[in-house]
Amino acid sequence: MIICGIKITHDGGVALIDNGRLVFSVEMEKLSNNPRHRGIDDLSVVFDLLDAHGYRPGDVDRFVVDGWRKTRKLRLWGGQEVALDLAPYRRGLLDADPLRPFPGEVLDLAYTSYPHYAGHVAGAYCSSPFARTAEPSYVLCWDGAMFPFLYHYDPGTGRLESLGALFHMLGDTYHTLAQLYPPFDAPIEWPHTLALPGKIMAYIALGRPDRRAVKALAALQRAAEHAVLGDGPFPDHRLTERAGRRVLALMREGLSVPGVAPQDMIASIHAFLGRTLVDRLAERIDADRRRTGNLCLVGGCALNIKWNRDIRESGVARRVWVPPFPNDAGSALGTACCELLRASDAKYLTWDAYAGPPLEDRGIPGGWTASACSPAGLAGRLHRDGEPVLVLHGPAELGPRALGHRSVVAPAVDPAMKQRLNDVKDREDYRPVAPICLEARAPEVFSPGVPDPYMLFDHDVREPWRSRIPAICHLDGTARVQTVGAENDPTIFELLTEYERLSGIPVLCNTSANLKGSGFFPDLRSAMEWGRVPAVWSDGTLYEKR
């Protein structure tokens, strides 16, 4: 079966699955320096991407569109306007089956739409190691405009069951409450609010949770939920975004803890939400008779590396999986996986983290020289010169994290490198720079240092290494680590291996290569015209400014 998944709202994308194998998953922001979170307003991009990979529309057995509450109008060739009726954000009043499809048709093209939450859940499970071995798993989904819902999927029965909301705060709660305090108190409009959680997660290292503030937040949450929803348990038809907005509004109106510094208040909000999430998750899993030992985390809140670590270390599950595309960047792929779960024999998706768009060929601007350079040669240059190099290598990564294919890499031995890279990226000085590390050496450098190939968990930098790689140490002594083994990416593995041989250090800095406010660089010309890094390495060639 050939399935084409489409996400037309923010973080628009197109994904193609051919007999259980992911052929490509392309987010609109990663094409042509499009702005971050770009949606799809012209359906012809879907057919152009199919054609670029050797497929015709008639080859596709199922077109599947991510649900988003209402009808959307799009253009076709020649400016003709068509309307697509989409499934809701999550399953509605009468039906608890997240995988029940909503059929539709545009002109002569039949399609299926699934609820937005169903796409997150299906994408997380189908990409997981649990699907590979046909094991059941819980799936915790917490996205911006909905509550954290726990699901259970059993591949033996094919049943995806909702176990209900853990609590009744929207994923937006994190950045909405934080905006009550400097430096996040300036009003920020959609879709730029999508960038706030990452900044807040970095900023909390400046403060410490305050016990009074955490206690006040917990009391406010209980009172707000009771005022809006009454006494629980709450039926599904009460669990709406509107109810969540009212809970959040009441919390905002009542939140006042005199004497707590802004940075400590923001750290308290983070701690309160994380603690509530872990405690409620543990209660819900403990009450479920199946006691399945596997857990997937997905939705925009699964980008919170500190909460992910808290959950993994809490012991609520034996194994915890987060895909590299937990936010809406994975929704095109996820909605295609709904069809994979419901209508095909295969439940496991064969996929690769580097199934994004290949580099576009727009030529090289004048003023640059080109010379052959292996990954080992690049390691030698980094060690010798201590200067950052922009790496554009192979197809782009899936999801929002640069994993060595659209990255700026640099030695981590100089404490000034962190500020330099933040200046290059035009970012706030409190923002951390992530490390990329050889998987075999990670336990020595980081705690816990377990394999984390997608930069989705928090690790402590071990004390002996903090002075050796200061550029990747955050203010609280942590780091968002990407581990690399030979099977993850042989090119980056060779780079790190040679750099360690020369320097004794198995770590480099790694930050995304992109224009501010845009997706990853789609071609060499864009990176060179940006010009903030004087060398660009791409697939065995080093380009340098004359």
Kinemage of the C-alpha trace (Angstrom):
@kinemage 1
@onewidth
@group {chain A} dominant
@subgroup {mainchain}
@vectorlist {calphas} color= white
{ca met a 1} P 0.000 0.000 0.000
{ca ile a 2} L 1.269 3.490 -0.915
{ca ile a 3} L 0.106 6.209 1.503
{ca cys a 4} L 0.624 9.965 1.123
{ca gly a 5} L 0.184 12.006 4.319
{ca ile a 6} L -0.434 15.749 4.149
{ca lys a 7} L -0.431 18.445 6.856
{ca ile a 8} L -1.771 21.722 5.427
{ca thr a 9} L -1.938 23.919 8.544
{ca his a 10} L 1.111 25.333 10.392
{ca asp a 11} L 4.226 23.156 10.090
{ca gly a 12} L 2.827 21.907 6.802
{ca gly a 13} L 4.402 18.840 5.253
{ca val a 14} L 4.077 15.897 2.909
{ca ala a 15} L 5.151 12.305 3.651
{ca leu a 16} L 5.061 9.171 1.512
{ca ile a 17} L 5.001 5.588 2.796
{ca asp a 18} L 5.457 2.737 0.313
{ca asn a 19} L 4.638 -0.716 1.741
{ca gly a 20} L 5.661 0.272 5.251
{ca arg a 21} L 8.831 2.155 4.206
{ca leu a 22} L 9.136 5.920 4.561
{ca val a 23} L 10.202 7.337 1.186
{ca phe a 24} L 10.302 10.990 2.264
{ca ser a 25} L 8.875 13.434 4.782
{ca val a 26} L 9.272 17.056 3.732
{ca glu a 27} L 8.291 20.030 5.863
{ca met a 28} L 7.488 23.239 3.990
{ca glu a 29} L 9.846 25.281 6.158
{ca lys a 30} L 12.778 23.258 4.804
{ca leu a 31} L 12.157 24.275 1.194
{ca ser a 32} L 13.464 27.506 -0.363
{ca asn a 33} L 14.234 29.215 2.983
{ca asn a 34} L 10.529 29.312 3.798
{ca pro a 35} L 9.603 30.838 7.165
{ca arg a 36} L 9.356 28.584 10.196
{ca his a 37} L 6.053 26.767 10.628
{ca arg a 38} L 4.999 27.421 7.011
{ca gly a 39} L 1.726 25.729 6.020
{ca ile a 40} L 0.516 24.532 2.612
{ca asp a 41} L -1.724 26.860 0.639
{ca asp a 42} L -1.255 25.251 -2.769
{ca leu a 43} L -1.851 21.521 -3.243
{ca ser a 44} L 0.381 21.415 -6.316
{ca val a 45} L 3.390 21.136 -3.960
{ca val a 46} L 2.131 17.658 -2.999
{ca phe a 47} L 2.163 16.443 -6.587
{ca asp a 48} L 5.517 18.141 -7.281
{ca leu a 49} L 7.097 16.238 -4.376
{ca leu a 50} L 5.589 12.955 -5.545
{ca asp a 51} L 6.961 13.573 -9.033
{ca ala a 52} L 10.423 14.422 -7.691
{ca his a 53} L 10.549 10.969 -6.078
{ca gly a 54} L 9.237 9.102 -9.130
{ca tyr a 55} L 5.581 8.738 -8.106
{ca arg a 56} L 2.415 9.813 -9.873
{ca pro a 57} L -0.826 10.692 -8.032
{ca gly a 58} L -2.410 7.565 -9.512
{ca asp a 59} L 0.234 5.418 -7.804
{ca val a 60} L -1.014 6.463 -4.357
{ca asp a 61} L -3.568 4.131 -2.758
{ca arg a 62} L -4.529 6.537 0.051
{ca phe a 63} L -4.214 10.285 0.427
{ca val a 64} L -4.519 11.166 4.119
{ca val a 65} L -4.885 14.681 5.561
{ca asp a 66} L -4.157 15.722 9.138
{ca gly a 67} L -7.226 16.910 11.056
{ca trp a 68} L -7.540 20.503 12.258
{ca arg a 69} L -11.108 21.277 13.305
{ca lys a 70} L -12.590 22.845 10.168
{ca thr a 71} L -12.689 23.247 6.395
{ca arg a 72} L -9.587 24.676 4.731
{ca lys a 73} L -9.407 26.326 1.323
{ca leu a 74} L -6.366 25.740 -0.883
{ca arg a 75} L -5.293 26.506 -4.428
{ca leu a 76} L -4.621 24.109 -7.263
{ca trp a 77} L -2.910 24.726 -10.588
{ca gly a 78} L -3.964 27.957 -12.238
{ca gly a 79} L -5.266 29.408 -8.992
{ca gln a 80} L -8.400 27.251 -8.796
{ca glu a 81} L -9.634 27.168 -5.197
{ca val a 82} L -10.755 23.940 -3.535
{ca ala a 83} L -11.996 23.128 -0.034
{ca leu a 84} L -10.867 20.253 2.179
{ca asp a 85} L -13.051 19.117 5.082
{ca leu a 86} L -10.760 18.029 7.903
{ca ala a 87} L -11.221 15.781 10.917
{ca pro a 88} L -11.279 17.464 14.344
{ca tyr a 89} L -8.276 18.146 16.545
{ca arg a 90} L -9.173 15.100 18.609
{ca arg a 91} L -12.090 12.653 18.676
{ca gly a 92} L -15.438 14.221 19.556
{ca leu a 93} L -18.601 13.609 21.566
{ca leu a 94} L -19.893 10.169 20.635
{ca asp a 95} L -16.942 8.161 19.353
{ca ala a 96} L -13.877 7.199 21.389
{ca asp a 97} L -12.015 5.493 18.504
{ca pro a 98} L -9.158 7.852 17.468
{ca leu a 99} L -8.565 5.842 14.282
{ca arg a 100} L -12.067 6.115 12.851
{ca pro a 101} L -11.549 7.931 9.527
{ca phe a 102} L -13.311 11.006 8.171
{ca pro a 103} L -13.679 10.468 4.395
{ca gly a 104} L -13.594 13.372 1.963
{ca glu a 105} L -13.237 14.232 -1.691
{ca val a 106} L -11.799 17.197 -3.578
{ca leu a 107} L -12.682 17.245 -7.290
{ca asp a 108} L -12.115 13.596 -8.256
{ca leu a 109} L -9.525 12.915 -5.552
{ca ala a 110} L -10.742 10.876 -2.569
{ca tyr a 111} L -8.910 11.352 0.727
{ca thr a 112} L -9.179 10.399 4.378
{ca ser a 113} L -8.695 12.672 7.370
{ca tyr a 114} L -7.847 11.606 10.931
{ca pro a 115} L -7.919 13.677 14.137
{ca his a 116} L -4.740 15.620 14.778
{ca tyr a 117} L -4.038 13.785 18.033
{ca ala a 118} L -4.434 10.424 16.288
{ca gly a 119} L -1.634 11.372 13.885
{ca his a 120} L 0.717 12.197 16.734
{ca val a 121} L -0.047 8.916 18.482
{ca ala a 122} L 0.234 6.768 15.346
{ca gly a 123} L 3.499 8.401 14.230
{ca ala a 124} L 5.060 7.876 17.655
{ca tyr a 125} L 4.074 4.219 17.881
{ca cys a 126} L 4.823 3.197 14.265
{ca ser a 127} L 8.326 4.719 14.442
{ca ser a 128} L 9.086 3.128 17.821
{ca pro a 129} L 11.196 0.063 18.608
{ca phe a 130} L 8.050 -1.387 20.220
{ca ala a 131} L 6.296 -1.511 16.843
{ca arg a 132} L 9.272 -3.329 15.339
{ca thr a 133} L 8.785 -6.191 17.813
{ca ala a 134} L 4.955 -5.940 17.798
{ca glu a 135} L 4.755 -4.991 21.500
{ca pro a 136} L 1.964 -2.903 23.030
{ca ser a 137} L 2.751 0.561 24.331
{ca tyr a 138} L 1.267 3.513 26.148
{ca val a 139} L 1.441 6.789 24.226
{ca leu a 140} L 1.333 10.108 26.055
{ca cys a 141} L 0.348 12.974 23.742
{ca trp a 142} L 0.419 16.585 24.955
{ca asp a 143} L 0.118 19.248 22.285
{ca gly a 144} L -0.289 23.021 22.452
{ca ala a 145} L -4.085 23.288 22.212
{ca met a 146} L -5.109 20.185 24.156
{ca phe a 147} L -4.688 18.357 27.437
{ca pro a 148} L -2.175 15.548 27.987
{ca phe a 149} L -4.021 12.377 26.941
{ca leu a 150} L -2.761 8.868 27.606
{ca tyr a 151} L -3.450 6.176 25.010
{ca his a 152} L -2.738 2.465 24.807
{ca tyr a 153} L -2.079 0.646 21.555
{ca asp a 154} L -2.103 -3.152 21.267
{ca pro a 155} L -0.857 -4.471 17.899
{ca gly a 156} L -2.351 -7.869 18.687
{ca thr a 157} L -5.900 -6.526 18.683
{ca gly a 158} L -5.227 -3.443 16.561
{ca arg a 159} L -7.020 -1.367 19.185
{ca leu a 160} L -5.976 2.194 20.044
{ca glu a 161} L -7.687 3.123 23.310
{ca ser a 162} L -7.863 6.518 24.987
{ca leu a 163} L -7.298 6.346 28.743
{ca gly a 164} L -8.328 9.974 29.185
{ca ala a 165} L -6.703 13.252 30.155
{ca leu a 166} L -4.107 13.289 32.940
{ca phe a 167} L -5.162 16.850 33.867
{ca his a 168} L -6.832 19.811 32.229
{ca met a 169} L -4.092 22.266 31.347
{ca leu a 170} L -3.297 22.897 27.690
{ca gly a 171} L 0.236 22.552 26.367
{ca asp a 172} L 0.117 26.350 25.883
{ca thr a 173} L 0.161 26.712 29.672
{ca tyr a 174} L 3.969 26.573 29.693
{ca his a 175} L 4.582 29.683 27.632
{ca thr a 176} L 1.348 31.509 28.523
{ca leu a 177} L 2.120 31.613 32.246
{ca ala a 178} L 5.798 32.350 31.599
{ca gln a 179} L 4.813 35.426 29.575
{ca leu a 180} L 3.542 37.023 32.774
{ca tyr a 181} L 7.184 37.596 33.720
{ca pro a 182} L 10.207 39.253 32.105
{ca pro a 183} L 11.824 38.673 29.666
{ca phe a 184} L 8.851 36.833 28.097
{ca asp a 185} L 6.204 39.398 29.045
{ca ala a 186} L 5.982 41.148 25.657
{ca pro a 187} L 2.892 40.042 23.697
{ca ile a 188} L 3.875 37.584 20.970
{ca glu a 189} L 1.474 36.585 18.226
{ca trp a 190} L 0.884 33.276 16.522
{ca pro a 191} L 2.825 31.471 15.039
{ca his a 192} L 5.843 33.043 16.772
{ca thr a 193} L 4.584 31.708 20.115
{ca leu a 194} L 5.692 28.269 18.866
{ca ala a 195} L 9.312 29.357 19.391
{ca leu a 196} L 8.752 30.416 23.014
{ca pro a 197} L 8.903 27.051 24.845
{ca gly a 198} L 12.483 26.400 23.725
{ca lys a 199} L 13.583 29.826 24.926
{ca ile a 200} L 11.805 29.357 28.250
{ca met a 201} L 13.405 25.950 28.740
{ca ala a 202} L 16.819 27.603 28.293
{ca tyr a 203} L 15.984 30.568 30.515
{ca ile a 204} L 14.923 28.507 33.536
{ca ala a 205} L 18.601 27.733 34.163
{ca leu a 206} L 18.905 31.345 35.406
{ca gly a 207} L 16.488 30.646 38.264
{ca arg a 208} L 15.502 28.070 40.833
{ca pro a 209} L 12.048 26.700 41.658
{ca asp a 210} L 10.473 28.404 44.674
{ca arg a 211} L 8.475 26.141 46.988
{ca arg a 212} L 5.841 28.806 47.647
{ca ala a 213} L 5.338 29.404 43.939
{ca val a 214} L 5.012 25.701 43.115
{ca lys a 215} L 2.473 25.269 45.933
{ca ala a 216} L 0.495 28.307 44.745
{ca leu a 217} L 0.412 26.999 41.172
{ca ala a 218} L -0.901 23.614 42.318
{ca ala a 219} L -3.672 25.260 44.361
{ca leu a 220} L -4.623 27.524 41.447
{ca gln a 221} L -4.803 24.572 39.066
{ca arg a 222} L -7.093 22.587 41.362
{ca ala a 223} L -9.393 25.551 41.943
{ca ala a 224} L -9.535 26.488 38.244
{ca glu a 225} L -10.323 22.935 37.143
{ca his a 226} L -13.100 22.668 39.718
{ca ala a 227} L -14.581 26.020 38.699
{ca val a 228} L -14.683 25.076 35.023
{ca leu a 229} L -15.368 21.340 35.094
{ca gly a 230} L -16.967 20.690 38.457
{ca asp a 231} L -16.329 17.426 40.279
{ca gly a 232} L -14.560 14.711 38.227
{ca pro a 233} L -14.334 12.338 36.592
{ca phe a 234} L -14.992 14.471 33.528
{ca pro a 235} L -16.734 13.059 30.438
{ca asp a 236} L -14.921 13.457 27.152
{ca his a 237} L -17.362 16.050 25.853
{ca arg a 238} L -16.266 18.406 28.666
{ca leu a 239} L -12.591 18.068 27.744
{ca thr a 240} L -12.419 20.774 25.111
{ca glu a 241} L -9.916 23.455 24.203
{ca arg a 242} L -12.440 26.059 25.370
{ca ala a 243} L -12.483 24.500 28.844
{ca gly a 244} L -8.689 24.467 28.861
{ca arg a 245} L -8.548 28.143 27.873
{ca arg a 246} L -10.831 29.003 30.772
{ca val a 247} L -8.717 27.002 33.230
{ca leu a 248} L -5.637 28.821 31.954
{ca ala a 249} L -7.333 32.226 32.156
{ca leu a 250} L -8.321 31.618 35.774
{ca met a 251} L -4.773 30.566 36.622
{ca arg a 252} L -3.361 33.709 34.992
{ca glu a 253} L -5.796 35.951 36.835
{ca gly a 254} L -5.000 34.418 40.207
{ca leu a 255} L -1.253 33.939 39.944
{ca ser a 256} L 0.512 36.238 42.383
{ca val a 257} L 3.412 35.177 44.593
{ca pro a 258} L 5.071 38.291 46.081
{ca gly a 259} L 8.802 38.252 46.607
{ca val a 260} L 9.653 35.638 43.954
{ca ala a 261} L 12.084 36.851 41.299
{ca pro a 262} L 10.914 36.507 37.672
{ca gln a 263} L 13.540 33.912 36.783
{ca asp a 264} L 12.594 31.846 39.855
{ca met a 265} L 8.916 32.155 38.997
{ca ile a 266} L 9.508 30.864 35.471
{ca ala a 267} L 11.585 27.996 36.884
{ca ser a 268} L 8.713 27.279 39.291
{ca ile a 269} L 6.188 27.097 36.451
{ca his a 270} L 8.441 24.610 34.676
{ca ala a 271} L 8.918 22.524 37.825
{ca phe a 272} L 5.201 22.526 38.692
{ca leu a 273} L 4.109 21.379 35.227
{ca gly a 274} L 6.828 18.727 35.020
{ca arg a 275} L 6.092 17.338 38.469
{ca thr a 276} L 2.341 17.277 37.786
{ca leu a 277} L 2.912 15.492 34.480
{ca val a 278} L 5.091 12.768 36.023
{ca asp a 279} L 2.842 12.245 39.054
{ca arg a 280} L -0.403 12.012 37.066
{ca leu a 281} L 1.189 9.753 34.458
{ca ala a 282} L 2.424 7.392 37.171
{ca glu a 283} L -1.038 7.304 38.771
{ca arg a 284} L -2.787 6.558 35.478
{ca ile a 285} L -0.387 3.802 34.416
{ca asp a 286} L -0.440 2.261 37.895
{ca ala a 287} L -4.257 2.119 37.759
{ca asp a 288} L -4.288 0.422 34.345
{ca arg a 289} L -4.516 -3.349 34.692
{ca arg a 290} L -2.243 -4.032 31.680
{ca arg a 291} L 0.867 -2.380 33.205
{ca thr a 292} L 2.522 -2.261 29.791
{ca gly a 293} L 6.208 -1.422 30.204
{ca asn a 294} L 6.623 0.673 27.042
{ca leu a 295} L 5.849 4.376 26.710
{ca cys a 296} L 5.973 6.775 23.748
{ca leu a 297} L 6.010 10.555 24.285
{ca val a 298} L 4.699 12.809 21.521
{ca gly a 299} L 3.123 16.214 20.828
{ca gly a 300} L 4.802 19.603 21.088
{ca cys a 301} L 5.427 19.191 24.829
{ca ala a 302} L 7.610 16.133 24.079
{ca leu a 303} L 10.257 18.597 22.883
{ca asn a 304} L 10.805 19.485 26.550
{ca ile a 305} L 14.035 17.607 27.207
{ca lys a 306} L 13.875 18.105 30.975
{ca trp a 307} L 10.375 16.642 31.302
{ca asn a 308} L 11.404 13.786 29.020
{ca arg a 309} L 14.307 13.008 31.318
{ca asp a 310} L 12.109 13.253 34.409
{ca ile a 311} L 9.674 10.741 32.899
{ca arg a 312} L 12.428 8.379 31.789
{ca glu a 313} L 14.096 8.441 35.211
{ca ser a 314} L 10.825 8.184 37.170
{ca gly a 315} L 10.446 4.473 36.428
{ca val a 316} L 6.858 4.758 35.164
{ca ala a 317} L 7.917 2.631 32.172
{ca arg a 318} L 10.813 0.299 31.451
{ca arg a 319} L 11.487 1.904 28.062
{ca val a 320} L 10.657 5.419 26.860
{ca trp a 321} L 10.619 6.433 23.189
{ca val a 322} L 10.446 9.932 21.704
{ca pro a 323} L 10.582 10.220 17.890
{ca pro a 324} L 12.735 13.002 16.385
{ca phe a 325} L 9.543 14.629 15.079
{ca pro a 326} L 7.264 14.805 18.173
{ca asn a 327} L 5.753 18.189 17.308
{ca asp a 328} L 3.682 19.073 14.239
{ca ala a 329} L 6.762 18.650 12.047
{ca gly a 330} L 5.833 14.957 12.203
{ca ser a 331} L 2.112 15.361 11.525
{ca ala a 332} L 2.188 14.559 7.783
{ca leu a 333} L 4.072 11.364 8.574
{ca gly a 334} L 1.833 10.695 11.584
{ca thr a 335} L -1.460 11.004 9.734
{ca ala a 336} L -0.117 8.591 7.099
{ca cys a 337} L 0.686 6.209 9.964
{ca cys a 338} L -2.987 6.311 11.019
{ca glu a 339} L -3.769 4.629 7.733
{ca leu a 340} L -0.831 2.262 8.265
{ca leu a 341} L -2.311 1.142 11.597
{ca arg a 342} L -5.891 0.940 10.441
{ca ala a 343} L -5.734 -0.437 6.913
{ca ser a 344} L -2.454 -2.294 6.384
{ca asp a 345} L -0.847 -5.435 7.758
{ca ala a 346} L 2.393 -3.644 8.632
{ca lys a 347} L 2.307 -1.684 11.891
{ca tyr a 348} L 6.011 -0.808 11.971
{ca leu a 349} L 7.354 2.008 9.832
{ca thr a 350} L 10.793 1.456 8.299
{ca trp a 351} L 12.282 4.929 8.449
{ca asp a 352} L 15.448 6.969 8.638
{ca ala a 353} L 16.029 10.237 10.488
{ca tyr a 354} L 17.449 11.727 7.281
{ca ala a 355} L 14.408 11.398 4.989
{ca gly a 356} L 13.943 15.139 4.499
{ca pro a 357} L 14.536 17.098 1.305
{ca pro a 358} L 17.877 16.761 -0.524
{ca leu a 359} L 20.001 19.825 -1.128
{ca glu a 360} L 18.717 22.022 -3.926
{ca asp a 361} L 21.238 22.926 -6.640
{ca arg a 362} L 21.381 26.706 -7.107
{ca gly a 363} L 25.065 26.919 -7.912
{ca ile a 364} L 27.899 28.540 -5.963
{ca pro a 365} L 28.255 32.326 -5.686
{ca gly a 366} L 31.492 34.040 -6.605
{ca gly a 367} L 34.233 34.590 -4.051
{ca trp a 368} L 34.393 31.006 -2.784
{ca thr a 369} L 37.009 28.337 -3.403
{ca ala a 370} L 36.319 24.586 -3.419
{ca ser a 371} L 38.683 21.787 -2.400
{ca ala a 372} L 38.294 18.075 -1.703
{ca cys a 373} L 37.965 17.389 2.032
{ca ser a 374} L 37.013 14.123 3.748
{ca pro a 375} L 35.225 14.044 7.120
{ca ala a 376} L 38.640 13.271 8.646
{ca gly a 377} L 40.045 16.320 6.883
{ca leu a 378} L 37.245 18.441 8.286
{ca ala a 379} L 38.089 17.158 11.772
{ca gly a 380} L 41.688 18.255 11.235
{ca arg a 381} L 40.598 21.726 10.230
{ca leu a 382} L 38.313 22.088 13.254
{ca his a 383} L 41.106 20.979 15.575
{ca arg a 384} L 43.735 23.143 13.921
{ca asp a 385} L 41.808 26.385 13.447
{ca gly a 386} L 39.202 26.223 16.204
{ca glu a 387} L 36.712 27.909 13.874
{ca pro a 388} L 33.073 26.926 13.192
{ca val a 389} L 32.185 25.238 9.896
{ca leu a 390} L 28.725 25.009 8.359
{ca val a 391} L 27.874 21.419 7.383
{ca leu a 392} L 25.282 20.661 4.676
{ca his a 393} L 25.355 16.923 4.135
{ca gly a 394} L 22.914 14.590 2.365
{ca pro a 395} L 19.140 14.815 2.864
{ca ala a 396} L 17.807 16.994 5.672
{ca glu a 397} L 16.765 15.709 9.070
{ca leu a 398} L 13.175 14.965 10.031
{ca gly a 399} L 11.791 17.202 12.751
{ca pro a 400} L 13.076 20.425 14.293
{ca arg a 401} L 16.544 19.340 15.477
{ca ala a 402} L 19.675 19.674 13.350
{ca leu a 403} L 21.383 16.275 13.633
{ca gly a 404} L 24.543 16.859 11.621
{ca his a 405} L 23.093 17.298 8.130
{ca arg a 406} L 22.097 20.976 8.453
{ca ser a 407} L 24.404 22.048 11.269
{ca val a 408} L 27.050 24.525 12.294
{ca val a 409} L 29.755 22.493 14.075
{ca ala a 410} L 32.625 23.848 16.120
{ca pro a 411} L 35.111 22.800 18.833
{ca ala a 412} L 33.666 23.015 22.342
{ca val a 413} L 36.952 23.681 24.161
{ca asp a 414} L 36.750 27.491 24.195
{ca pro a 415} L 34.130 28.960 26.556
{ca ala a 416} L 33.760 31.918 24.164
{ca met a 417} L 32.469 29.614 21.411
{ca lys a 418} L 28.985 29.485 22.944
{ca gln a 419} L 28.596 33.260 22.752
{ca arg a 420} L 30.129 33.340 19.288
{ca leu a 421} L 27.608 30.809 17.958
{ca asn a 422} L 24.737 32.650 19.609
{ca asp a 423} L 25.954 35.842 17.929
{ca val a 424} L 26.183 34.032 14.589
{ca lys a 425} L 22.608 32.783 15.056
{ca asp a 426} L 21.426 36.177 16.421
{ca arg a 427} L 20.100 34.488 19.561
{ca glu a 428} L 19.832 35.454 23.212
{ca asp a 429} L 23.029 34.940 25.223
{ca tyr a 430} L 21.354 32.545 27.684
{ca arg a 431} L 20.583 30.053 24.904
{ca pro a 432} L 22.666 26.849 25.153
{ca val a 433} L 24.634 25.204 22.350
{ca ala a 434} L 24.068 21.469 22.011
{ca pro a 435} L 26.845 18.851 21.963
{ca ile a 436} L 27.216 16.049 19.438
{ca cys a 437} L 29.138 13.138 20.963
{ca leu a 438} L 30.395 9.677 20.076
{ca glu a 439} L 27.880 7.234 21.507
{ca ala a 440} L 30.531 4.954 23.046
{ca arg a 441} L 32.114 7.850 24.950
{ca ala a 442} L 28.892 9.536 26.084
{ca pro a 443} L 28.630 7.727 29.483
{ca glu a 444} L 32.072 9.054 30.412
{ca val a 445} L 31.225 12.647 29.515
{ca phe a 446} L 27.549 12.891 30.461
{ca ser a 447} L 25.127 11.514 33.027
{ca pro a 448} L 23.319 9.302 32.279
{ca gly a 449} L 24.998 9.376 28.866
{ca val a 450} L 22.748 6.676 27.411
{ca pro a 451} L 22.230 6.632 23.619
{ca asp a 452} L 20.121 9.636 22.546
{ca pro a 453} L 20.498 10.066 18.784
{ca tyr a 454} L 17.809 12.758 18.391
{ca met a 455} L 18.625 15.430 21.025
{ca leu a 456} L 15.446 14.886 23.021
{ca phe a 457} L 16.675 14.304 26.579
{ca asp a 458} L 18.516 16.335 29.177
{ca his a 459} L 21.893 15.098 30.488
{ca asp a 460} L 24.280 16.411 33.133
{ca val a 461} L 27.816 17.221 32.035
{ca arg a 462} L 30.088 15.274 34.371
{ca glu a 463} L 32.278 17.482 36.558
{ca pro a 464} L 35.696 16.516 35.077
{ca trp a 465} L 34.444 17.487 31.598
{ca arg a 466} L 32.863 20.850 32.359
{ca ser a 467} L 36.178 22.644 32.077
{ca arg a 468} L 37.205 20.678 28.979
{ca ile a 469} L 34.066 21.386 26.896
{ca pro a 470} L 32.678 24.607 28.419
{ca ala a 471} L 30.975 25.786 25.223
{ca ile a 472} L 28.257 23.114 25.488
{ca cys a 473} L 27.638 23.409 29.243
{ca his a 474} L 24.397 25.164 30.045
{ca leu a 475} L 24.146 27.422 33.098
{ca asp a 476} L 22.735 24.576 35.184
{ca gly a 477} L 25.465 22.126 34.129
{ca thr a 478} L 23.245 20.248 31.668
{ca ala a 479} L 23.316 19.661 27.916
{ca arg a 480} L 20.944 18.473 25.181
{ca val a 481} L 23.079 15.651 23.827
{ca gln a 482} L 23.028 13.992 20.418
{ca thr a 483} L 24.904 10.697 20.482
{ca val a 484} L 26.280 9.267 17.231
{ca gly a 485} L 27.207 5.673 16.467
{ca ala a 486} L 28.491 4.253 13.197
{ca glu a 487} L 24.995 3.082 12.280
{ca asn a 488} L 23.397 6.518 12.879
{ca asp a 489} L 25.468 8.486 10.395
{ca pro a 490} L 28.814 7.126 9.142
{ca thr a 491} L 29.957 10.561 7.966
{ca ile a 492} L 29.441 12.351 11.282
{ca phe a 493} L 30.766 9.295 13.105
{ca glu a 494} L 34.010 9.531 11.082
{ca leu a 495} L 34.218 13.268 11.811
{ca leu a 496} L 33.875 12.755 15.566
{ca thr a 497} L 36.190 9.742 15.633
{ca glu a 498} L 39.004 11.615 13.907
{ca tyr a 499} L 38.442 14.731 15.999
{ca glu a 500} L 38.753 12.634 19.154
{ca arg a 501} L 41.956 11.041 17.828
{ca leu a 502} L 43.470 14.493 17.306
{ca ser a 503} L 42.153 16.251 20.411
{ca gly a 504} L 41.232 13.547 22.901
{ca ile a 505} L 37.712 15.016 23.005
{ca pro a 506} L 34.740 13.090 21.511
{ca val a 507} L 32.462 16.132 21.466
{ca leu a 508} L 31.737 19.019 19.087
{ca cys a 509} L 29.277 21.901 19.258
{ca asn a 510} L 26.243 21.463 17.006
{ca thr a 511} L 23.622 24.116 16.263
{ca ser a 512} L 21.159 24.383 13.385
{ca ala a 513} L 22.155 26.031 10.091
{ca asn a 514} L 19.408 28.374 8.987
{ca leu a 515} L 18.389 31.955 8.422
{ca lys a 516} L 16.760 33.456 11.490
{ca gly a 517} L 13.056 32.706 11.340
{ca ser a 518} L 13.435 30.153 8.533
{ca gly a 519} L 13.929 26.421 8.231
{ca phe a 520} L 17.258 24.726 7.508
{ca phe a 521} L 19.329 25.986 4.589
{ca pro a 522} L 17.994 24.250 1.466
{ca asp a 523} L 21.121 24.781 -0.668
{ca leu a 524} L 24.777 25.828 -0.590
{ca arg a 525} L 24.164 29.228 -2.154
{ca ser a 526} L 21.850 30.308 0.676
{ca ala a 527} L 24.435 29.344 3.296
{ca met a 528} L 27.228 31.149 1.474
{ca glu a 529} L 25.201 34.305 0.870
{ca trp a 530} L 24.307 34.292 4.584
{ca gly a 531} L 28.052 34.420 5.064
{ca arg a 532} L 28.278 34.375 8.857
{ca val a 533} L 30.451 31.249 8.860
{ca pro a 534} L 33.528 31.460 6.606
{ca ala a 535} L 33.628 27.779 5.581
{ca val a 536} L 30.970 25.375 4.315
{ca trp a 537} L 31.478 21.596 4.070
{ca ser a 538} L 29.223 19.503 1.870
{ca asp a 539} L 29.571 15.847 0.887
{ca gly a 540} L 33.362 15.728 0.601
{ca thr a 541} L 34.011 19.330 -0.497
{ca leu a 542} L 35.141 22.272 1.607
{ca tyr a 543} L 34.126 25.729 0.388
{ca glu a 544} L 35.955 28.754 1.788
{ca lys a 545} L 35.636 32.478 1.301
{ca arg a 546} L 38.528 33.904 -0.664
